[in-house]
Structure formats: C-alpha cells, structure tokens
Amino acid sequence: MITLALSKGRIFEETLPLLKAAGIEVTEDPEKSRKLILPTNRDDVRVVLVRATDVPTYVQYGGADLGVAGKDVLLEHGGQGLYQPLDLRIAKCRMSVAVRADFDYGAAVKQGSRVRVATKYTTVARQHFADKGVHVDLIKLYGSMELAPLTGLADAIVDLVSTGSTLKANHLVEVEQIMEISSRLVVNQAALKLKREPIRRIIDVFESVVSSSNPNPR
C-alpha cells in the first residue's frame, strides 16, 4: 500500500492531474466526504488528508510514504530527513512583506528602528530580516494577517501572496518579495527503499508531466 499525504484546497486540486497521469484517481471528493483517508481507483494507493503544516511530519515519521508540501511549510517547519526529489511547480505564489499604504517602510528600515512584524512564518521572517540587518520584533499569528497593520498590532506582515487582491482590499501594499513559493514532492526515505518500484514510478511520471509543462525551466 502506498499512502500519499495531501492537504485540502489548492495543493489537492493541482495534484490531481499529476496523479491522473500516473493512473491514480481519487474516487471521493474531499469537500463532500467526511473521510480523512480517501480511496483511489487503485487498491494499492490511498490518500490521507492532513493539515498543510503536518504533511512533512506524516511523511518523515512514516504515516505516509510520500506527500506534497509547499516550500513555505518545508522551510518553516523543517524538511529534515525527507527526500525532496521534485519541485512540482504547482500552487505557486510568493512570500512577501506588506504594510499599510501610508507606512513608509523604506524609511523605517533605513533608520535602524525596530520594526514589528506579524507572521506565521517566524523562521523565514527572522532569517530574512537578519540578512538585511534589520531589527524586528516578531509577532506570531495564525490567520487574518492583514488585520495586524490595520489595528496597530504590527508595522508589517510577512505572508503568502498570490494575486494581491486581499492586500489591496485591506489597503495594504507589497513592499518586498522574499521568495517564490511552489510545492514539492516529499518522500519517506525508508519507504523509498522498501517500496522502491511503485514510488519510483510515481516520481518518474510526475517528473515527466512537470518537464513537459515547463519545457524551459528557469
């Protein structure tokens, strides 16, 4: 049995075509089913639904043989001990710094004052500002990041940005891009040895699909 860990939402939807290319189709809709383990058209493959931040943990400790996790999750929560053979180039977005439209971010950074930053990506944010030599006070939040500058809780936020429409709707502006984000295939190293052939087939098909849809990768 091959167990694949996925999170609901964009990653799940954008992984389906890759699975289909490998001859694997999830037979129940996660938005309609209350099941956390979804069957597929193959008796030897199943999908477990977990929180996005838990995918690396399930794969690392053998709760799943492989999974799909965002680069942001792997950087923040650790991808140590995981085999990461492939950037799937799905669920693309970027991690950026954003502030209120009336906040002079450039001046605040230049003056060397401490900037209060709200984010759930404290590890990435701490490293980013340390590399710039900017002193920050990090405030850990788990959601509704845009509220922090609007209520005076923070001067800036570090968060994922896709279209930028949520920032715009809340009168925030993107002032700095930290990195491009996409999702990776992660594999349990013991499973790769014990179930090498079926896992390798999945990796090879995924790689073929990704290569054909991105003929000129940067």
Phi, psi and omega in degrees: 000129175258126180248125181248125179265126178226157173253150180296160175100217189298317180298317179300309183298321184277349174275336184304314178298326178293317178296319181299320178298333179269008179079021182243125178231127177287129189265000176226145180278120182295339180281342181252332181272148176265000180288146176259347173242115184258135177283162174236179178289355179246132182295339185260009180225133175223160180242130174253135181263121180224167174298147182305320182288346181265349183305310180301324181293315179300318181288316183300319185262010172087007175290340175216152180278325178207167182199176177238123184224143178291150177303325180299318180293317182294323179288321185281319187254356174096130176244020182298140177080000180256141172275124182242082188283343194205131167273113185283346179057038175243168181051047184286141174197197178216153174259127188221165172262133178226150181220170171299149182300334183263008181263127181274087184296317181302316181293319181298320181289319182293323184288348178077014179282162178283130180255131178272124185236125176262135181191159168262355180256065187292324180295312180295316182295317181300316180293319181299310183287329176296320179297330180272350183074027181258131179277127181228151167254116183269134178243117183279121174235161182244352180187172180047049183303326185297338180292330188303310178290330184289332181260358181086005179294325182215160176276328186213165174232153169242119185205171176280139179233131177252283179267338183088000184292326179293319176299312183298319181296335181253020175059038175247154179233145178278119185251345183201132176261127181273312180194158172281144181237138170212180184257145182248152169274129178239142187228139174288127187293325178292319179297324180298328178280317185282328183236043191304311187297307181295323179291319180297324178297317179297314179301315183296319178295314178303316182297320179296316180295315180298317181296320182289331180272348177228070186295336182234067181297146179282000000 
